Each structure stands twice: as C-alpha cells, then as structure tokens.
Amino acid sequence: MGLVSCGEVARDMGLENVPDIKLRDGLTGTQDNPAVLDPFKTYNLVMAANECRYFQMKVPQNWYWKIYLTAANRKDNEHATLQAEVGPNDPPWAPLPECVFTKTFQLDREGEQAVLGVGNRLEPRVAIFHLCQSGAPLHITIASQVSTNATLMGPNMDSLNPNGATKE
C-alpha cells in the first residue's frame, strides 16, 4: 500500500496554493524547436504562467491535417485566454470545411472546443501549430487527424495551379 503525504493531499484538494508555473504539464516545444505531434496520439497538457508552446506536423501533398482542440479553465473567479494558430501562411494553406486557421478562447470556469485545420496542395511541408496561454492555468487536449481526401481539398483539384490558384 502506498502512503500519501499530507502535502500531496493538501495540493490535490486545493488546500495548498501551488504556483502556476509548477502546474505546467505535458508535451512542450519552442518556436526554435517545435515538438513533433503523432497523429495517432492524444495529448493532454496543462498550460500556465503565460506560456506559448509550439508543435509541428509534416503534411504530405494533397493531404490535410485537422487539430481537435479542447481547452478548459478549472479556476473559480479567474479568466484565461488561449490563442491557437496553425501556419505558416506563406504559401497559403487550403482551407478545410468546418475548420479555422486561428481560434481565440476566452474562458472563465468553462471549457470550449474547436477544430483547426489546413489542406496542402503543394509539395510535402511542415505545418506549425502554436498555443499561447494567459491568465488562469488551462487543461488542454490535442488530437490530430491526417488523411488524404480529394473531396475535402475542394472541387476539381485538376483546375488548380500548384500554388492553389485557379488556372485561367
């Protein structure tokens, strides 16, 4: 039988005030060294102390990448903001139905979900996904999906130039 210290019980019950920076958890990545996401894994993070994290995914030509993002604020009477963005936008990514490139979450004691995504009509390239949090610590879940599907890339892919513009 494992014994639990009084300090651990107090922290778990919210009786001890733990600094936000000590609450951080999960996969991290920096702007200079983004963490690689596995499309077959779900990632659970705790972001705190006004931090940003960066992730990457290689998107093959004529494939898409969808990011299912859930953010939840569990602190009473504390506001939190989460800015999520997938890019870079030069050259532009193809939009996906029901997906956005950026999302700003404004959270009180609640949770919210969004689906971000990009389609790639060009040569294989790396997409960068970044999250920036401020305010109360946030519990975040990231799940990915990568696949090829011509219908999601838009009608008549043959009528497009490699840069995504319609041929004249």
C-alpha positions as CSV (number, residue, x, y, z in Angstrom):
1,M,0.0,0.0,0.0
2,G,1.4,3.4,-1.0
3,L,1.4,6.2,1.5
4,V,0.5,9.7,0.5
5,S,2.0,12.7,2.3
6,C,-0.1,15.5,3.8
7,G,1.4,17.9,1.3
8,E,0.2,15.8,-1.6
9,V,-3.3,15.5,-0.2
10,A,-3.5,19.3,0.5
11,R,-2.4,20.1,-3.1
12,D,-4.9,17.6,-4.6
13,M,-7.7,19.0,-2.5
14,G,-6.9,22.6,-3.4
15,L,-5.9,23.5,0.2
16,E,-2.4,24.5,-0.8
17,N,-1.7,27.3,-3.2
18,V,0.6,25.9,-5.9
19,P,2.3,28.5,-8.2
20,D,1.1,28.3,-11.8
21,I,4.5,27.5,-13.2
22,K,4.5,24.3,-11.2
23,L,1.2,23.2,-12.7
24,R,2.6,23.0,-16.2
25,D,2.5,19.5,-17.7
26,G,2.6,17.7,-21.0
27,L,4.5,17.9,-24.3
28,T,6.4,21.2,-24.8
29,G,8.0,22.7,-27.8
30,T,9.6,26.0,-28.5
31,Q,9.5,28.3,-31.5
32,D,13.0,27.3,-32.4
33,N,12.4,23.6,-31.7
34,P,8.7,22.7,-32.1
35,A,7.6,19.3,-30.7
36,V,6.5,16.7,-33.3
37,L,2.9,15.6,-32.9
38,D,2.0,12.0,-33.6
39,P,-1.4,11.9,-35.4
40,F,-2.3,8.7,-33.6
41,K,-1.9,10.1,-30.1
42,T,-4.0,12.4,-27.9
43,Y,-2.0,14.9,-25.9
44,N,-3.1,16.3,-22.5
45,L,-1.4,19.5,-21.4
46,V,-1.7,22.0,-18.6
47,M,-0.5,25.4,-19.7
48,A,0.1,28.1,-17.1
49,A,2.3,31.1,-16.3
50,N,1.6,32.9,-19.6
51,E,3.4,30.5,-21.8
52,C,3.5,29.5,-25.5
53,R,4.1,26.0,-26.9
54,Y,4.9,25.1,-30.5
55,F,4.2,21.8,-32.3
56,Q,4.7,20.6,-35.9
57,M,3.3,18.1,-38.3
58,K,4.5,17.1,-41.8
59,V,1.6,17.4,-44.2
60,P,2.0,15.4,-47.5
61,Q,0.9,16.9,-50.8
62,N,-2.9,16.7,-51.3
63,W,-3.4,15.7,-47.6
64,Y,-5.0,17.6,-44.8
65,W,-4.3,18.0,-41.1
66,K,-7.1,18.6,-38.6
67,I,-6.5,19.5,-35.0
68,Y,-9.2,18.8,-32.4
69,L,-8.6,21.2,-29.6
70,T,-10.3,21.3,-26.2
71,A,-9.4,24.0,-23.6
72,A,-10.9,24.1,-20.1
73,N,-10.4,26.6,-17.2
74,R,-11.0,25.0,-13.8
75,K,-10.2,28.0,-11.7
76,D,-13.0,29.8,-10.0
77,N,-13.1,33.6,-10.5
78,E,-10.1,33.6,-12.8
79,H,-10.2,34.4,-16.5
80,A,-8.0,32.7,-19.1
81,T,-7.2,33.3,-22.8
82,L,-5.8,30.8,-25.3
83,Q,-4.7,31.8,-28.7
84,A,-4.3,28.8,-31.2
85,E,-3.0,29.1,-34.7
86,V,-1.8,26.8,-37.4
87,G,0.6,28.2,-40.1
88,P,2.8,29.5,-41.6
89,N,0.6,31.1,-44.1
90,D,3.2,31.7,-46.9
91,P,2.5,30.0,-49.2
92,P,-1.2,29.8,-48.1
93,W,-2.8,26.6,-46.9
94,A,-6.0,25.3,-48.4
95,P,-9.0,25.9,-46.1
96,L,-11.0,22.9,-44.9
97,P,-14.7,22.8,-44.4
98,E,-15.8,23.5,-40.8
99,C,-12.2,24.3,-39.8
100,V,-10.3,27.5,-39.0
101,F,-6.7,28.6,-39.1
102,T,-6.9,30.5,-35.8
103,K,-9.0,30.5,-32.7
104,T,-9.1,32.6,-29.6
105,F,-10.7,31.1,-26.5
106,Q,-11.9,33.4,-23.7
107,L,-12.6,31.2,-20.8
108,D,-14.0,31.7,-17.3
109,R,-14.8,28.5,-15.4
110,E,-15.7,26.6,-18.5
111,G,-14.4,24.6,-21.5
112,E,-14.6,25.1,-25.2
113,Q,-13.7,23.1,-28.3
114,A,-12.6,24.0,-31.8
115,V,-11.3,22.3,-35.0
116,L,-8.4,23.9,-36.7
117,G,-7.1,22.5,-40.0
118,V,-5.1,23.0,-43.1
119,G,-5.0,21.3,-46.5
120,N,-1.8,21.0,-48.5
121,R,-2.0,21.3,-52.3
122,L,1.8,21.8,-52.6
123,E,4.8,19.6,-52.0
124,P,5.1,18.0,-48.6
125,R,5.7,20.6,-46.0
126,V,5.7,21.2,-42.2
127,A,2.8,23.0,-40.5
128,I,3.4,24.7,-37.2
129,F,0.7,24.8,-34.6
130,H,1.2,27.1,-31.7
131,L,-0.7,27.8,-28.5
132,C,-0.3,30.9,-26.3
133,Q,-2.0,31.0,-22.9
134,S,-2.5,33.8,-20.4
135,G,-4.4,34.1,-17.2
136,A,-5.6,31.1,-15.3
137,P,-4.0,27.7,-16.0
138,L,-5.7,25.7,-18.7
139,H,-6.2,22.0,-19.3
140,I,-5.8,21.3,-23.0
141,T,-6.4,18.2,-25.1
142,I,-5.0,18.0,-28.6
143,A,-6.0,15.2,-31.0
144,S,-4.9,15.1,-34.7
145,Q,-6.1,13.6,-37.9
146,V,-4.1,13.5,-41.1
147,S,-5.5,11.9,-44.3
148,T,-5.9,12.3,-48.0
149,N,-9.3,13.0,-49.3
150,A,-9.9,14.9,-52.6
151,T,-13.4,16.0,-51.6
152,L,-12.0,17.8,-48.6
153,M,-9.5,19.6,-50.8
154,G,-12.2,21.2,-52.8
155,P,-13.9,20.6,-56.1
156,N,-11.9,19.7,-59.2
157,M,-8.3,19.7,-57.9
158,D,-7.0,19.5,-61.5
159,S,-8.1,23.0,-62.2
160,L,-5.7,24.4,-59.6
161,N,-2.1,25.6,-60.1
162,P,0.4,24.2,-57.6
163,N,0.1,27.4,-55.5
164,G,-3.7,26.8,-55.1
165,A,-4.9,29.4,-57.6
166,T,-7.4,28.6,-60.3
167,K,-6.0,28.1,-63.8
168,E,-7.1,30.7,-66.4
